[in-house]
Amino acid sequence: MSDQTIASDREVDARGLNCPLPILRAKKALTDLGSGQVLKVISTDPGSKRDFEAFSRQTGHTLLRVEEQDRQWTFFLQRR
């Protein structure tokens, strides 16, 4: 993991939400972003890492980084 921070254009706090809610909230937020903009999603769902990897593959949005700390995951998605 790099020390370089990624600037995000929008943030979704999905802590305490279980699948599929973090993905659904991210999907909705991405529709409001322009191409190339970055969405930051914070989740406490342990399955969210696998879910966001699959979501990225299926939608074409780029998963720039996944950070994990104290059972909390932060995802940076760049809109295609």
PDB file of N, CA, C and O in Angstrom, chain B, residues numbered from 101:
ATOM      1  N   MET B 101       0.844  -1.183   0.000  1.00  0.00           N
ATOM      2  CA  MET B 101       0.000   0.000   0.000  1.00  0.00           C
ATOM      3  C   MET B 101       0.884   1.239   0.000  1.00  0.00           C
ATOM      4  O   MET B 101       1.855   1.326   0.752  1.00  0.00           O
ATOM      5  N   SER B 102       0.539   2.180  -0.840  1.00  0.00           N
ATOM      6  CA  SER B 102       1.309   3.399  -0.985  1.00  0.00           C
ATOM      7  C   SER B 102       0.882   4.432   0.054  1.00  0.00           C
ATOM      8  O   SER B 102      -0.255   4.426   0.527  1.00  0.00           O
ATOM      9  N   ASP B 103       1.809   5.313   0.397  1.00  0.00           N
ATOM     10  CA  ASP B 103       1.492   6.400   1.313  1.00  0.00           C
ATOM     11  C   ASP B 103       0.805   7.556   0.585  1.00  0.00           C
ATOM     12  O   ASP B 103       0.289   8.481   1.212  1.00  0.00           O
ATOM     13  N   GLN B 104       0.809   7.489  -0.725  1.00  0.00           N
ATOM     14  CA  GLN B 104       0.194   8.543  -1.522  1.00  0.00           C
ATOM     15  C   GLN B 104      -1.327   8.489  -1.334  1.00  0.00           C
ATOM     16  O   GLN B 104      -1.936   7.426  -1.456  1.00  0.00           O
ATOM     17  N   THR B 105      -1.925   9.628  -1.039  1.00  0.00           N
ATOM     18  CA  THR B 105      -3.362   9.661  -0.859  1.00  0.00           C
ATOM     19  C   THR B 105      -4.049   9.891  -2.198  1.00  0.00           C
ATOM     20  O   THR B 105      -3.509  10.550  -3.086  1.00  0.00           O
ATOM     21  N   ILE B 106      -5.233   9.343  -2.321  1.00  0.00           N
ATOM     22  CA  ILE B 106      -6.018   9.515  -3.534  1.00  0.00           C
ATOM     23  C   ILE B 106      -7.110  10.528  -3.221  1.00  0.00           C
ATOM     24  O   ILE B 106      -7.872  10.360  -2.270  1.00  0.00           O
ATOM     25  N   ALA B 107      -7.177  11.573  -4.025  1.00  0.00           N
ATOM     26  CA  ALA B 107      -8.237  12.570  -3.839  1.00  0.00           C
ATOM     27  C   ALA B 107      -9.539  12.000  -4.388  1.00  0.00           C
ATOM     28  O   ALA B 107      -9.570  11.430  -5.479  1.00  0.00           O
ATOM     29  N   SER B 108     -10.609  12.161  -3.621  1.00  0.00           N
ATOM     30  CA  SER B 108     -11.898  11.668  -4.088  1.00  0.00           C
ATOM     31  C   SER B 108     -12.839  12.841  -4.339  1.00  0.00           C
ATOM     32  O   SER B 108     -12.749  13.878  -3.681  1.00  0.00           O
ATOM     33  N   ASP B 109     -13.739  12.660  -5.296  1.00  0.00           N
ATOM     34  CA  ASP B 109     -14.705  13.695  -5.649  1.00  0.00           C
ATOM     35  C   ASP B 109     -15.991  13.549  -4.839  1.00  0.00           C
ATOM     36  O   ASP B 109     -16.755  14.502  -4.682  1.00  0.00           O
ATOM     37  N   ARG B 110     -16.214  12.343  -4.330  1.00  0.00           N
ATOM     38  CA  ARG B 110     -17.409  12.083  -3.532  1.00  0.00           C
ATOM     39  C   ARG B 110     -17.110  10.926  -2.598  1.00  0.00           C
ATOM     40  O   ARG B 110     -16.278  10.072  -2.907  1.00  0.00           O
ATOM     41  N   GLU B 111     -17.794  10.895  -1.441  1.00  0.00           N
ATOM     42  CA  GLU B 111     -17.582   9.828  -0.465  1.00  0.00           C
ATOM     43  C   GLU B 111     -18.919   9.225  -0.051  1.00  0.00           C
ATOM     44  O   GLU B 111     -19.908   9.927   0.155  1.00  0.00           O
ATOM     45  N   VAL B 112     -18.912   7.895   0.063  1.00  0.00           N
ATOM     46  CA  VAL B 112     -20.089   7.165   0.550  1.00  0.00           C
ATOM     47  C   VAL B 112     -19.685   6.434   1.819  1.00  0.00           C
ATOM     48  O   VAL B 112     -18.736   5.650   1.817  1.00  0.00           O
ATOM     49  N   ASP B 113     -20.404   6.690   2.896  1.00  0.00           N
ATOM     50  CA  ASP B 113     -20.162   6.002   4.164  1.00  0.00           C
ATOM     51  C   ASP B 113     -21.155   4.851   4.271  1.00  0.00           C
ATOM     52  O   ASP B 113     -22.334   5.060   4.555  1.00  0.00           O
ATOM     53  N   ALA B 114     -20.664   3.628   4.040  1.00  0.00           N
ATOM     54  CA  ALA B 114     -21.523   2.442   4.081  1.00  0.00           C
ATOM     55  C   ALA B 114     -21.211   1.586   5.304  1.00  0.00           C
ATOM     56  O   ALA B 114     -21.507   0.391   5.318  1.00  0.00           O
ATOM     57  N   ARG B 115     -20.616   2.188   6.330  1.00  0.00           N
ATOM     58  CA  ARG B 115     -20.303   1.442   7.544  1.00  0.00           C
ATOM     59  C   ARG B 115     -21.588   0.956   8.197  1.00  0.00           C
ATOM     60  O   ARG B 115     -22.571   1.690   8.301  1.00  0.00           O
ATOM     61  N   GLY B 116     -21.555  -0.300   8.635  1.00  0.00           N
ATOM     62  CA  GLY B 116     -22.716  -0.886   9.284  1.00  0.00           C
ATOM     63  C   GLY B 116     -23.720  -1.491   8.320  1.00  0.00           C
ATOM     64  O   GLY B 116     -24.695  -2.108   8.748  1.00  0.00           O
ATOM     65  N   LEU B 117     -23.495  -1.322   7.028  1.00  0.00           N
ATOM     66  CA  LEU B 117     -24.407  -1.874   6.020  1.00  0.00           C
ATOM     67  C   LEU B 117     -23.822  -3.169   5.466  1.00  0.00           C
ATOM     68  O   LEU B 117     -22.614  -3.282   5.264  1.00  0.00           O
ATOM     69  N   ASN B 118     -24.696  -4.138   5.226  1.00  0.00           N
ATOM     70  CA  ASN B 118     -24.254  -5.412   4.665  1.00  0.00           C
ATOM     71  C   ASN B 118     -24.640  -5.513   3.201  1.00  0.00           C
ATOM     72  O   ASN B 118     -25.486  -4.766   2.708  1.00  0.00           O
ATOM     73  N   CYS B 119     -24.001  -6.452   2.517  1.00  0.00           N
ATOM     74  CA  CYS B 119     -24.250  -6.732   1.111  1.00  0.00           C
ATOM     75  C   CYS B 119     -25.756  -6.865   0.884  1.00  0.00           C
ATOM     76  O   CYS B 119     -26.426  -7.529   1.675  1.00  0.00           O
ATOM     77  N   PRO B 120     -26.295  -6.277  -0.138  1.00  0.00           N
ATOM     78  CA  PRO B 120     -25.651  -5.566  -1.250  1.00  0.00           C
ATOM     79  C   PRO B 120     -25.636  -4.050  -1.090  1.00  0.00           C
ATOM     80  O   PRO B 120     -25.314  -3.337  -2.041  1.00  0.00           O
ATOM     81  N   LEU B 121     -25.975  -3.547   0.085  1.00  0.00           N
ATOM     82  CA  LEU B 121     -26.135  -2.093   0.246  1.00  0.00           C
ATOM     83  C   LEU B 121     -24.888  -1.262  -0.070  1.00  0.00           C
ATOM     84  O   LEU B 121     -25.027  -0.222  -0.714  1.00  0.00           O
ATOM     85  N   PRO B 122     -23.670  -1.657   0.347  1.00  0.00           N
ATOM     86  CA  PRO B 122     -22.513  -0.831  -0.036  1.00  0.00           C
ATOM     87  C   PRO B 122     -22.364  -0.691  -1.556  1.00  0.00           C
ATOM     88  O   PRO B 122     -22.046   0.389  -2.054  1.00  0.00           O
ATOM     89  N   ILE B 123     -22.590  -1.766  -2.277  1.00  0.00           N
ATOM     90  CA  ILE B 123     -22.502  -1.732  -3.744  1.00  0.00           C
ATOM     91  C   ILE B 123     -23.610  -0.854  -4.326  1.00  0.00           C
ATOM     92  O   ILE B 123     -23.364  -0.047  -5.222  1.00  0.00           O
ATOM     93  N   LEU B 124     -24.816  -1.013  -3.818  1.00  0.00           N
ATOM     94  CA  LEU B 124     -25.936  -0.218  -4.332  1.00  0.00           C
ATOM     95  C   LEU B 124     -25.725   1.270  -4.089  1.00  0.00           C
ATOM     96  O   LEU B 124     -26.030   2.089  -4.956  1.00  0.00           O
ATOM     97  N   ARG B 125     -25.210   1.625  -2.927  1.00  0.00           N
ATOM     98  CA  ARG B 125     -24.934   3.040  -2.628  1.00  0.00           C
ATOM     99  C   ARG B 125     -23.823   3.572  -3.545  1.00  0.00           C
ATOM    100  O   ARG B 125     -23.887   4.705  -4.022  1.00  0.00           O
ATOM    101  N   ALA B 126     -22.811   2.739  -3.781  1.00  0.00           N
ATOM    102  CA  ALA B 126     -21.716   3.151  -4.667  1.00  0.00           C
ATOM    103  C   ALA B 126     -22.224   3.331  -6.095  1.00  0.00           C
ATOM    104  O   ALA B 126     -21.877   4.299  -6.772  1.00  0.00           O
ATOM    105  N   LYS B 127     -23.042   2.395  -6.539  1.00  0.00           N
ATOM    106  CA  LYS B 127     -23.571   2.455  -7.903  1.00  0.00           C
ATOM    107  C   LYS B 127     -24.367   3.744  -8.108  1.00  0.00           C
ATOM    108  O   LYS B 127     -24.230   4.412  -9.132  1.00  0.00           O
ATOM    109  N   LYS B 128     -25.198   4.084  -7.126  1.00  0.00           N
ATOM    110  CA  LYS B 128     -25.999   5.309  -7.201  1.00  0.00           C
ATOM    111  C   LYS B 128     -25.093   6.548  -7.216  1.00  0.00           C
ATOM    112  O   LYS B 128     -25.317   7.466  -8.006  1.00  0.00           O
ATOM    113  N   ALA B 129     -24.089   6.578  -6.362  1.00  0.00           N
ATOM    114  CA  ALA B 129     -23.188   7.724  -6.297  1.00  0.00           C
ATOM    115  C   ALA B 129     -22.389   7.886  -7.589  1.00  0.00           C
ATOM    116  O   ALA B 129     -22.139   9.008  -8.030  1.00  0.00           O
ATOM    117  N   LEU B 130     -21.992   6.773  -8.191  1.00  0.00           N
ATOM    118  CA  LEU B 130     -21.206   6.836  -9.430  1.00  0.00           C
ATOM    119  C   LEU B 130     -21.999   7.473 -10.573  1.00  0.00           C
ATOM    120  O   LEU B 130     -21.416   8.097 -11.459  1.00  0.00           O
ATOM    121  N   THR B 131     -23.329   7.318 -10.555  1.00  0.00           N
ATOM    122  CA  THR B 131     -24.133   7.911 -11.633  1.00  0.00           C
ATOM    123  C   THR B 131     -24.080   9.433 -11.590  1.00  0.00           C
ATOM    124  O   THR B 131     -24.315  10.086 -12.607  1.00  0.00           O
ATOM    125  N   ASP B 132     -23.773  10.009 -10.423  1.00  0.00           N
ATOM    126  CA  ASP B 132     -23.692  11.461 -10.284  1.00  0.00           C
ATOM    127  C   ASP B 132     -22.305  12.014 -10.600  1.00  0.00           C
ATOM    128  O   ASP B 132     -22.113  13.230 -10.626  1.00  0.00           O
ATOM    129  N   LEU B 133     -21.338  11.127 -10.842  1.00  0.00           N
ATOM    130  CA  LEU B 133     -19.975  11.559 -11.126  1.00  0.00           C
ATOM    131  C   LEU B 133     -19.715  11.562 -12.625  1.00  0.00           C
ATOM    132  O   LEU B 133     -20.354  10.834 -13.385  1.00  0.00           O
ATOM    133  N   GLY B 134     -18.774  12.387 -13.031  1.00  0.00           N
ATOM    134  CA  GLY B 134     -18.359  12.411 -14.425  1.00  0.00           C
ATOM    135  C   GLY B 134     -17.258  11.389 -14.673  1.00  0.00           C
ATOM    136  O   GLY B 134     -16.652  10.875 -13.733  1.00  0.00           O
ATOM    137  N   SER B 135     -17.011  11.104 -15.918  1.00  0.00           N
ATOM    138  CA  SER B 135     -15.971  10.156 -16.291  1.00  0.00           C
ATOM    139  C   SER B 135     -14.622  10.598 -15.714  1.00  0.00           C
ATOM    140  O   SER B 135     -14.229  11.757 -15.847  1.00  0.00           O
ATOM    141  N   GLY B 136     -13.921   9.656 -15.072  1.00  0.00           N
ATOM    142  CA  GLY B 136     -12.613   9.941 -14.498  1.00  0.00           C
ATOM    143  C   GLY B 136     -12.650  10.409 -13.059  1.00  0.00           C
ATOM    144  O   GLY B 136     -11.614  10.444 -12.394  1.00  0.00           O
ATOM    145  N   GLN B 137     -13.839  10.773 -12.559  1.00  0.00           N
ATOM    146  CA  GLN B 137     -13.930  11.204 -11.175  1.00  0.00           C
ATOM    147  C   GLN B 137     -13.845  10.000 -10.242  1.00  0.00           C
ATOM    148  O   GLN B 137     -14.107   8.868 -10.649  1.00  0.00           O
ATOM    149  N   VAL B 138     -13.475  10.256  -8.980  1.00  0.00           N
ATOM    150  CA  VAL B 138     -13.192   9.182  -8.027  1.00  0.00           C
ATOM    151  C   VAL B 138     -14.200   9.178  -6.881  1.00  0.00           C
ATOM    152  O   VAL B 138     -14.511  10.214  -6.293  1.00  0.00           O
ATOM    153  N   LEU B 139     -14.698   7.984  -6.584  1.00  0.00           N
ATOM    154  CA  LEU B 139     -15.614   7.760  -5.471  1.00  0.00           C
ATOM    155  C   LEU B 139     -14.880   6.993  -4.380  1.00  0.00           C
ATOM    156  O   LEU B 139     -14.225   5.986  -4.649  1.00  0.00           O
ATOM    157  N   LYS B 140     -14.996   7.478  -3.146  1.00  0.00           N
ATOM    158  CA  LYS B 140     -14.434   6.797  -1.982  1.00  0.00           C
ATOM    159  C   LYS B 140     -15.594   6.151  -1.232  1.00  0.00           C
ATOM    160  O   LYS B 140     -16.580   6.813  -0.911  1.00  0.00           O
ATOM    161  N   VAL B 141     -15.470   4.845  -0.953  1.00  0.00           N
ATOM    162  CA  VAL B 141     -16.507   4.122  -0.227  1.00  0.00           C
ATOM    163  C   VAL B 141     -15.890   3.489   1.010  1.00  0.00           C
ATOM    164  O   VAL B 141     -14.869   2.807   0.922  1.00  0.00           O
ATOM    165  N   ILE B 142     -16.509   3.716   2.161  1.00  0.00           N
ATOM    166  CA  ILE B 142     -16.040   3.126   3.418  1.00  0.00           C
ATOM    167  C   ILE B 142     -17.058   2.078   3.842  1.00  0.00           C
ATOM    168  O   ILE B 142     -18.253   2.362   3.923  1.00  0.00           O
ATOM    169  N   SER B 143     -16.581   0.860   4.113  1.00  0.00           N
ATOM    170  CA  SER B 143     -17.464  -0.251   4.443  1.00  0.00           C
ATOM    171  C   SER B 143     -16.894  -1.085   5.590  1.00  0.00           C
ATOM    172  O   SER B 143     -15.679  -1.187   5.755  1.00  0.00           O
ATOM    173  N   THR B 144     -17.781  -1.670   6.367  1.00  0.00           N
ATOM    174  CA  THR B 144     -17.375  -2.594   7.426  1.00  0.00           C
ATOM    175  C   THR B 144     -17.809  -4.024   7.113  1.00  0.00           C
ATOM    176  O   THR B 144     -17.590  -4.930   7.917  1.00  0.00           O
ATOM    177  N   ASP B 145     -18.421  -4.226   5.951  1.00  0.00           N
ATOM    178  CA  ASP B 145     -18.858  -5.565   5.546  1.00  0.00           C
ATOM    179  C   ASP B 145     -17.648  -6.365   5.067  1.00  0.00           C
ATOM    180  O   ASP B 145     -17.009  -5.980   4.088  1.00  0.00           O
ATOM    181  N   PRO B 146     -17.316  -7.485   5.748  1.00  0.00           N
ATOM    182  CA  PRO B 146     -16.141  -8.267   5.364  1.00  0.00           C
ATOM    183  C   PRO B 146     -16.182  -8.776   3.918  1.00  0.00           C
ATOM    184  O   PRO B 146     -15.131  -8.991   3.314  1.00  0.00           O
ATOM    185  N   GLY B 147     -17.363  -8.968   3.366  1.00  0.00           N
ATOM    186  CA  GLY B 147     -17.481  -9.447   1.988  1.00  0.00           C
ATOM    187  C   GLY B 147     -17.358  -8.343   0.955  1.00  0.00           C
ATOM    188  O   GLY B 147     -17.377  -8.611  -0.247  1.00  0.00           O
ATOM    189  N   SER B 148     -17.232  -7.102   1.413  1.00  0.00           N
ATOM    190  CA  SER B 148     -17.246  -5.992   0.466  1.00  0.00           C
ATOM    191  C   SER B 148     -16.023  -5.962  -0.444  1.00  0.00           C
ATOM    192  O   SER B 148     -16.116  -5.478  -1.572  1.00  0.00           O
ATOM    193  N   LYS B 149     -14.885  -6.465   0.015  1.00  0.00           N
ATOM    194  CA  LYS B 149     -13.692  -6.476  -0.838  1.00  0.00           C
ATOM    195  C   LYS B 149     -13.955  -7.327  -2.092  1.00  0.00           C
ATOM    196  O   LYS B 149     -13.697  -6.893  -3.215  1.00  0.00           O
ATOM    197  N   ARG B 150     -14.456  -8.509  -1.884  1.00  0.00           N
ATOM    198  CA  ARG B 150     -14.792  -9.389  -3.006  1.00  0.00           C
ATOM    199  C   ARG B 150     -15.893  -8.758  -3.876  1.00  0.00           C
ATOM    200  O   ARG B 150     -15.843  -8.830  -5.104  1.00  0.00           O
ATOM    201  N   ASP B 151     -16.877  -8.146  -3.225  1.00  0.00           N
ATOM    202  CA  ASP B 151     -17.986  -7.530  -3.957  1.00  0.00           C
ATOM    203  C   ASP B 151     -17.520  -6.375  -4.840  1.00  0.00           C
ATOM    204  O   ASP B 151     -17.939  -6.265  -5.992  1.00  0.00           O
ATOM    205  N   PHE B 152     -16.650  -5.508  -4.299  1.00  0.00           N
ATOM    206  CA  PHE B 152     -16.192  -4.366  -5.082  1.00  0.00           C
ATOM    207  C   PHE B 152     -15.249  -4.787  -6.204  1.00  0.00           C
ATOM    208  O   PHE B 152     -15.226  -4.155  -7.260  1.00  0.00           O
ATOM    209  N   GLU B 153     -14.475  -5.842  -5.989  1.00  0.00           N
ATOM    210  CA  GLU B 153     -13.624  -6.357  -7.071  1.00  0.00           C
ATOM    211  C   GLU B 153     -14.501  -6.854  -8.219  1.00  0.00           C
ATOM    212  O   GLU B 153     -14.220  -6.567  -9.382  1.00  0.00           O
ATOM    213  N   ALA B 154     -15.554  -7.592  -7.900  1.00  0.00           N
ATOM    214  CA  ALA B 154     -16.476  -8.105  -8.924  1.00  0.00           C
ATOM    215  C   ALA B 154     -17.226  -6.954  -9.597  1.00  0.00           C
ATOM    216  O   ALA B 154     -17.395  -6.948 -10.816  1.00  0.00           O
ATOM    217  N   PHE B 155     -17.671  -5.991  -8.807  1.00  0.00           N
ATOM    218  CA  PHE B 155     -18.394  -4.832  -9.338  1.00  0.00           C
ATOM    219  C   PHE B 155     -17.521  -4.076 -10.343  1.00  0.00           C
ATOM    220  O   PHE B 155     -17.996  -3.664 -11.401  1.00  0.00           O
ATOM    221  N   SER B 156     -16.262  -3.902 -10.005  1.00  0.00           N
ATOM    222  CA  SER B 156     -15.332  -3.206 -10.885  1.00  0.00           C
ATOM    223  C   SER B 156     -15.171  -3.950 -12.214  1.00  0.00           C
ATOM    224  O   SER B 156     -15.208  -3.346 -13.286  1.00  0.00           O
ATOM    225  N   ARG B 157     -14.995  -5.265 -12.125  1.00  0.00           N
ATOM    226  CA  ARG B 157     -14.851  -6.076 -13.349  1.00  0.00           C
ATOM    227  C   ARG B 157     -16.113  -6.003 -14.208  1.00  0.00           C
ATOM    228  O   ARG B 157     -16.025  -5.882 -15.430  1.00  0.00           O
ATOM    229  N   GLN B 158     -17.276  -6.074 -13.581  1.00  0.00           N
ATOM    230  CA  GLN B 158     -18.539  -6.137 -14.322  1.00  0.00           C
ATOM    231  C   GLN B 158     -18.944  -4.793 -14.924  1.00  0.00           C
ATOM    232  O   GLN B 158     -19.589  -4.760 -15.972  1.00  0.00           O
ATOM    233  N   THR B 159     -18.576  -3.680 -14.277  1.00  0.00           N
ATOM    234  CA  THR B 159     -19.040  -2.369 -14.728  1.00  0.00           C
ATOM    235  C   THR B 159     -18.010  -1.591 -15.529  1.00  0.00           C
ATOM    236  O   THR B 159     -18.360  -0.651 -16.243  1.00  0.00           O
ATOM    237  N   GLY B 160     -16.740  -1.974 -15.418  1.00  0.00           N
ATOM    238  CA  GLY B 160     -15.693  -1.249 -16.124  1.00  0.00           C
ATOM    239  C   GLY B 160     -15.145  -0.060 -15.348  1.00  0.00           C
ATOM    240  O   GLY B 160     -14.230   0.612 -15.823  1.00  0.00           O
ATOM    241  N   HIS B 161     -15.691   0.216 -14.149  1.00  0.00           N
ATOM    242  CA  HIS B 161     -15.121   1.257 -13.293  1.00  0.00           C
ATOM    243  C   HIS B 161     -13.818   0.709 -12.713  1.00  0.00           C
ATOM    244  O   HIS B 161     -13.730  -0.479 -12.402  1.00  0.00           O
ATOM    245  N   THR B 162     -12.817   1.559 -12.565  1.00  0.00           N
ATOM    246  CA  THR B 162     -11.508   1.115 -12.100  1.00  0.00           C
ATOM    247  C   THR B 162     -11.426   1.157 -10.580  1.00  0.00           C
ATOM    248  O   THR B 162     -11.678   2.191  -9.960  1.00  0.00           O
ATOM    249  N   LEU B 163     -11.070   0.021  -9.989  1.00  0.00           N
ATOM    250  CA  LEU B 163     -10.823  -0.037  -8.551  1.00  0.00           C
ATOM    251  C   LEU B 163      -9.377   0.385  -8.351  1.00  0.00           C
ATOM    252  O   LEU B 163      -8.458  -0.409  -8.551  1.00  0.00           O
ATOM    253  N   LEU B 164      -9.178   1.640  -7.953  1.00  0.00           N
ATOM    254  CA  LEU B 164      -7.832   2.206  -7.852  1.00  0.00           C
ATOM    255  C   LEU B 164      -7.072   1.655  -6.657  1.00  0.00           C
ATOM    256  O   LEU B 164      -5.875   1.382  -6.746  1.00  0.00           O
ATOM    257  N   ARG B 165      -7.770   1.492  -5.534  1.00  0.00           N
ATOM    258  CA  ARG B 165      -7.099   1.045  -4.319  1.00  0.00           C
ATOM    259  C   ARG B 165      -8.127   0.513  -3.329  1.00  0.00           C
ATOM    260  O   ARG B 165      -9.273   0.958  -3.281  1.00  0.00           O
ATOM    261  N   VAL B 166      -7.667  -0.464  -2.537  1.00  0.00           N
ATOM    262  CA  VAL B 166      -8.441  -0.974  -1.406  1.00  0.00           C
ATOM    263  C   VAL B 166      -7.552  -0.858  -0.180  1.00  0.00           C
ATOM    264  O   VAL B 166      -6.422  -1.348  -0.176  1.00  0.00           O
ATOM    265  N   GLU B 167      -8.057  -0.216   0.851  1.00  0.00           N
ATOM    266  CA  GLU B 167      -7.312  -0.101   2.099  1.00  0.00           C
ATOM    267  C   GLU B 167      -8.096  -0.811   3.186  1.00  0.00           C
ATOM    268  O   GLU B 167      -9.321  -0.706   3.243  1.00  0.00           O
ATOM    269  N   GLU B 168      -7.393  -1.536   4.051  1.00  0.00           N
ATOM    270  CA  GLU B 168      -8.050  -2.232   5.156  1.00  0.00           C
ATOM    271  C   GLU B 168      -7.368  -1.825   6.456  1.00  0.00           C
ATOM    272  O   GLU B 168      -6.143  -1.857   6.570  1.00  0.00           O
ATOM    273  N   GLN B 169      -8.178  -1.444   7.424  1.00  0.00           N
ATOM    274  CA  GLN B 169      -7.649  -1.107   8.738  1.00  0.00           C
ATOM    275  C   GLN B 169      -8.734  -1.350   9.771  1.00  0.00           C
ATOM    276  O   GLN B 169      -9.840  -0.818   9.668  1.00  0.00           O
ATOM    277  N   ASP B 170      -8.405  -2.159  10.767  1.00  0.00           N
ATOM    278  CA  ASP B 170      -9.326  -2.439  11.873  1.00  0.00           C
ATOM    279  C   ASP B 170     -10.703  -2.889  11.389  1.00  0.00           C
ATOM    280  O   ASP B 170     -11.730  -2.376  11.832  1.00  0.00           O
ATOM    281  N   ARG B 171     -10.705  -3.860  10.470  1.00  0.00           N
ATOM    282  CA  ARG B 171     -11.949  -4.435   9.941  1.00  0.00           C
ATOM    283  C   ARG B 171     -12.844  -3.398   9.275  1.00  0.00           C
ATOM    284  O   ARG B 171     -14.070  -3.501   9.293  1.00  0.00           O
ATOM    285  N   GLN B 172     -12.199  -2.401   8.691  1.00  0.00           N
ATOM    286  CA  GLN B 172     -12.902  -1.399   7.897  1.00  0.00           C
ATOM    287  C   GLN B 172     -12.171  -1.279   6.566  1.00  0.00           C
ATOM    288  O   GLN B 172     -10.944  -1.183   6.527  1.00  0.00           O
ATOM    289  N   TRP B 173     -12.932  -1.287   5.480  1.00  0.00           N
ATOM    290  CA  TRP B 173     -12.354  -1.234   4.140  1.00  0.00           C
ATOM    291  C   TRP B 173     -12.708   0.082   3.485  1.00  0.00           C
ATOM    292  O   TRP B 173     -13.834   0.568   3.595  1.00  0.00           O
ATOM    293  N   THR B 174     -11.724   0.652   2.798  1.00  0.00           N
ATOM    294  CA  THR B 174     -11.938   1.875   2.033  1.00  0.00           C
ATOM    295  C   THR B 174     -11.597   1.571   0.586  1.00  0.00           C
ATOM    296  O   THR B 174     -10.514   1.077   0.274  1.00  0.00           O
ATOM    297  N   PHE B 175     -12.544   1.876  -0.294  1.00  0.00           N
ATOM    298  CA  PHE B 175     -12.400   1.601  -1.722  1.00  0.00           C
ATOM    299  C   PHE B 175     -12.368   2.917  -2.478  1.00  0.00           C
ATOM    300  O   PHE B 175     -13.118   3.843  -2.169  1.00  0.00           O
ATOM    301  N   PHE B 176     -11.490   2.991  -3.474  1.00  0.00           N
ATOM    302  CA  PHE B 176     -11.426   4.144  -4.354  1.00  0.00           C
ATOM    303  C   PHE B 176     -11.757   3.653  -5.760  1.00  0.00           C
ATOM    304  O   PHE B 176     -10.994   2.899  -6.364  1.00  0.00           O
ATOM    305  N   LEU B 177     -12.895   4.089  -6.265  1.00  0.00           N
ATOM    306  CA  LEU B 177     -13.358   3.682  -7.585  1.00  0.00           C
ATOM    307  C   LEU B 177     -13.324   4.878  -8.525  1.00  0.00           C
ATOM    308  O   LEU B 177     -13.813   5.958  -8.193  1.00  0.00           O
ATOM    309  N   GLN B 178     -12.745   4.675  -9.695  1.00  0.00           N
ATOM    310  CA  GLN B 178     -12.740   5.735 -10.701  1.00  0.00           C
ATOM    311  C   GLN B 178     -13.797   5.422 -11.750  1.00  0.00           C
ATOM    312  O   GLN B 178     -13.810   4.342 -12.340  1.00  0.00           O
ATOM    313  N   ARG B 179     -14.679   6.386 -11.970  1.00  0.00           N
ATOM    314  CA  ARG B 179     -15.768   6.169 -12.921  1.00  0.00           C
ATOM    315  C   ARG B 179     -15.202   6.072 -14.338  1.00  0.00           C
ATOM    316  O   ARG B 179     -14.320   6.837 -14.730  1.00  0.00           O
ATOM    317  N   ARG B 180     -15.729   5.121 -15.084  1.00  0.00           N
ATOM    318  CA  ARG B 180     -15.258   4.926 -16.464  1.00  0.00           C
ATOM    319  C   ARG B 180     -15.749   6.037 -17.362  1.00  0.00           C
ATOM    320  O   ARG B 180     -15.453   6.042 -18.557  1.00  0.00           O
TER     321      ARG B 180
END
